[in-house]
Amino acid sequence: MAVDPELLKILVCPNCKTPVDPVNDGAGLKCRKCHRVYPVKDDIPVMLIDEATIEN
């Protein structure tokens, strides 16, 4: 199961406050601006900067 669409509407990157989009079949949420990818563990987004990776 993926992240709830209603939750996706309000989630933003904690680093730059930009909306995030699902990537890798819902395994992560990617920031549109700073390209950080936050993991999704057990259908729960882990929106911690220290847990994110940076992708292009």
GUVO-615431 format. One record per residue (C-alpha): x, y, z; residue in three letters. Coordinates in Angstrom, 1 decimal. Layout:
! GUVO-615431
LOZA      c1      c2      c3  zadren
LOZA       X       Y       Z     ala
...
END
This chain:
! GUVO-615431
LOZA      c1      c2      c3  zadren
LOZA     0.0     0.0     0.0     met
LOZA     1.3     3.5    -0.8     ala
LOZA     1.2     6.7     1.1     val
LOZA    -2.4     8.1     1.5     asp
LOZA    -3.1    10.6    -1.3     pro
LOZA    -4.6    13.0     1.2     glu
LOZA    -1.4    12.9     3.2     leu
LOZA     0.7    13.5     0.1     leu
LOZA    -1.3    16.8    -0.5     lys
LOZA     0.1    18.2     2.8     ile
LOZA     3.6    16.7     3.0     leu
LOZA     6.6    19.0     2.2     val
LOZA    10.3    18.6     2.4     cys
LOZA    11.5    19.7     5.9     pro
LOZA    14.6    21.2     4.3     asn
LOZA    13.1    23.6     1.8     cys
LOZA     9.3    23.3     2.3     lys
LOZA     8.7    22.2    -1.3     thr
LOZA     6.0    19.5    -2.1     pro
LOZA     7.2    15.9    -2.5     val
LOZA     6.3    13.3    -5.1     asp
LOZA     6.3     9.5    -4.8     pro
LOZA     9.2     7.6    -6.4     val
LOZA    10.5     4.1    -6.7     asn
LOZA     6.9     2.6    -6.6     asp
LOZA     6.1     4.4    -3.4     gly
LOZA     9.3     3.4    -1.6     ala
LOZA    10.3     7.1    -1.3     gly
LOZA     9.1    10.7    -1.5     leu
LOZA    11.3    13.0    -3.6     lys
LOZA    11.5    16.8    -3.1     cys
LOZA    11.0    18.8    -6.4     arg
LOZA    13.5    21.4    -5.4     lys
LOZA    16.4    20.0    -3.5     cys
LOZA    16.0    16.4    -4.8     his
LOZA    16.1    14.7    -1.4     arg
LOZA    14.4    11.3    -1.3     val
LOZA    12.8    10.5     2.0     tyr
LOZA    12.1     6.8     2.7     pro
LOZA     8.7     5.3     3.2     val
LOZA     8.9     2.5     5.8     lys
LOZA     5.8     0.4     6.6     asp
LOZA     3.7     2.9     4.6     asp
LOZA     4.9     5.7     6.9     ile
LOZA     7.0     8.6     5.4     pro
LOZA    10.2     9.2     7.3     val
LOZA    10.5    13.0     6.8     met
LOZA    13.8    13.4     8.6     leu
LOZA    16.6    15.2     6.7     ile
LOZA    19.2    12.8     8.2     asp
LOZA    17.3     9.8     6.7     glu
LOZA    17.1    11.3     3.2     ala
LOZA    19.3    10.6     0.2     thr
LOZA    20.0    13.0    -2.6     ile
LOZA    19.2    12.0    -6.2     glu
LOZA    19.3    13.9    -9.5     asn
END
